[in-house]
Amino acid sequence: MKDEPRSTNLFMKLDSVFIWKEPFGLVLIIAPWNYPLNLTLVLLVGALAAGSCVVLKPSEISQGTEKVLAEVLPQYLDQSCFAVVLGGP
């Protein structure tokens, strides 16, 4: 699962080019209470882009963010590839 470096062309000489592998499967994301939206969505997008299904557990301390994620995400994402679990620890 190491990154595979790739050669660059003239336009990308200053960039680093590599293939970053992420596995398929089921991903459990337990979101932290600090920066709950940012730290949750970054991991969610990466897991969905890699082709994984996601079980998302927002922090029970940030109740407002927990409710927003549970209500808004099903409106914009296919519910067959993720689930939001609410509640305490």
Secondary structure as UniProt FT lines:
FT   STRAND          4..5
FT   HELIX           10..12
FT   TURN            13..14
FT   STRAND          18..19
FT   STRAND          26..30
FT   HELIX           36..49
FT   TURN            50..51
FT   STRAND          53..57
FT   HELIX           63..76
FT   TURN            79..80
FT   STRAND          82..84
//
